[in-house]
Every structure is written in C-alpha cells, then in structure tokens.
Amino acid sequence: MITELRAEDLVALGARFRAPYLIEQAGYTLGIAAEDGAVLDDLLDPGYVGEVGTAADEVRTVMGDKALMAEDSKTATASQNEQLRRAKVWRRRAVRRAQRAVRQGRDVPDLLTSVTHARTVPDLVRQLDQMLPALTANQAALGGASAQALIDDGTAISAALRGADAEQERKRLSALPAKVRDFFEAKGRLYVGLKVINDAGHELHADNAAAAGRYNLRILHRRTGRGRRGDGGTGGGA
C-alpha cells in the first residue's frame, strides 16, 4: 500500500498538481530509484517502488480522457494561483511598509525590508512565520495602530495557507463528479508515493548531499511554476 491517507486527503493533494507534470516527475524519480536498486528498496515496504510505478501507469492511462484533463488543468491552476497570489500581495505590502519606515529613519529589521525568492506555498508560509512576529515586535515603528490591519491580514493568510480552509476545500472537491474525484485521488496517491521514495533516498544518502539531492521534486515544481531553491536538498515540496 502506497499510503494509508484517507481518500478525501488524497483528492485534495491530487488537485494541486497537473497530471502531465506528475508523470514527468515520476519518470525521473523512478529512474533514480532504479539506479539505487535493492539498497533503496530495503528501506521501503516490499514492492513499494513497483506500486508507485503502477500508480503512475494508472494516471498516465486516464490522461487520455480530454474532459478529465480539462478539469485537471482548471482545478490545479486555480488552487495554486489563489494561494500564491494572496501571500505574494501581502508580502509586497509588508515590505513596502517596512521600507517606508526605514526611509523615515526608523529602526526596522532587514527581515522586513526585503525577502528571499519564494514561490511555493511552504516557502511562503515560512516567510510569513518569520515576518509576522517581526511586524508585531516593530509595530510602533511601522505605523502603530495602522499596522494592525496588515498583521491581522497576514495572520489570516498564514492560517489559510496552513490548511485552515481545508474543510471548505474538501467540500468543494467532494462536489465534483466521482470520475474526477477518483482521478484526483490517483494523482494524490502517486504524489505521496514519490515523496516517500524521496524520503528514502535522502535517508540512504544521508552522508552525501549531492547524491541525496538527486531525490527531489524539481521537475514537478518547476513545471507548475512552484520551483524552490531548496527542494533538491530536502526532497520536499508541497
């Protein structure tokens, strides 16, 4: 069994990624796993890599359905874009406020005046986790009471990105036709399988950063516009 996650959780995961990009990522990840062979297999449940390969075949087969692929593109794009848009807009607002305060001669941490490049939801959550406490601690220098709305907005966005709206999202996905939900579940299962293989690869090569870094989701995240600099080192991603 690839995962014991509930079907509705897999549907929510699968909705984030377009099938062609998952398949391209699967080809890479399974190829790397095959190169390590038995030493990697020993870290996983018996036959695990083969199960993930079968999951990829299932997704690949369904990709011939044009109606499903249209829904696949629409759902993944809408979900990703809305999450990223809200966080990026808030981040720009926070940085501009901090830069304005610096120009006025106020002491504001560098953390708030510029931010590193981040396009994935996890990266943006981490940035908000760093910026929000700094905003609160320096609220007086950033406009006092007028900065509270910005802090409140950032807190709400952070909560949403962490999954506070997961139940609402599950309800939306549950309203989709069964055929679409089944497809998203299959994508979610494949995604989890690839993540598990990456985890095993990083365990296997814990003493070799370069070898461990080969186990990554760069193809998937690059293709979906969610590339992250650190993905190769963690095997991470959404």
Rosetta blueprint (number, residue, H / E / L):
1 M L
2 I L
3 T L
4 E L
5 L L
6 R L
7 A H
8 E H
9 D H
10 L H
11 V H
12 A H
13 L H
14 G H
15 A L
16 R L
17 F L
18 R L
19 A H
20 P H
21 Y H
22 L H
23 I H
24 E H
25 Q H
26 A H
27 G H
28 Y H
29 T H
30 L H
31 G H
32 I H
33 A H
34 A H
35 E H
36 D H
37 G L
38 A H
39 V H
40 L H
41 D H
42 D L
43 L L
44 L L
45 D L
46 P L
47 G L
48 Y H
49 V H
50 G H
51 E H
52 V H
53 G H
54 T H
55 A H
56 A H
57 D H
58 E H
59 V H
60 R H
61 T H
62 V H
63 M L
64 G L
65 D L
66 K H
67 A H
68 L H
69 M H
70 A H
71 E H
72 D H
73 S H
74 K H
75 T H
76 A H
77 T H
78 A H
79 S H
80 Q H
81 N H
82 E H
83 Q H
84 L H
85 R H
86 R H
87 A H
88 K H
89 V H
90 W H
91 R H
92 R H
93 R H
94 A H
95 V H
96 R H
97 R H
98 A H
99 Q H
100 R H
101 A H
102 V H
103 R H
104 Q L
105 G L
106 R L
107 D L
108 V L
109 P L
110 D H
111 L H
112 L H
113 T H
114 S L
115 V L
116 T L
117 H L
118 A L
119 R L
120 T L
121 V H
122 P H
123 D H
124 L H
125 V H
126 R H
127 Q H
128 L H
129 D H
130 Q H
131 M H
132 L H
133 P H
134 A H
135 L H
136 T H
137 A H
138 N L
139 Q L
140 A L
141 A L
142 L L
143 G L
144 G H
145 A H
146 S H
147 A H
148 Q H
149 A H
150 L H
151 I H
152 D H
153 D H
154 G H
155 T H
156 A H
157 I H
158 S H
159 A H
160 A H
161 L H
162 R H
163 G H
164 A H
165 D L
166 A H
167 E H
168 Q H
169 E H
170 R H
171 K H
172 R H
173 L H
174 S H
175 A L
176 L L
177 P L
178 A H
179 K H
180 V H
181 R H
182 D H
183 F H
184 F H
185 E H
186 A H
187 K H
188 G H
189 R H
190 L H
191 Y H
192 V H
193 G H
194 L H
195 K H
196 V H
197 I H
198 N H
199 D H
200 A H
201 G H
202 H H
203 E H
204 L H
205 H L
206 A L
207 D L
208 N L
209 A H
210 A H
211 A H
212 A H
213 G H
214 R L
215 Y L
216 N L
217 L L
218 R H
219 I H
220 L H
221 H H
222 R H
223 R H
224 T L
225 G L
226 R L
227 G L
228 R L
229 R L
230 G L
231 D H
232 G H
233 G H
234 T H
235 G L
236 G L
237 G L
238 A L
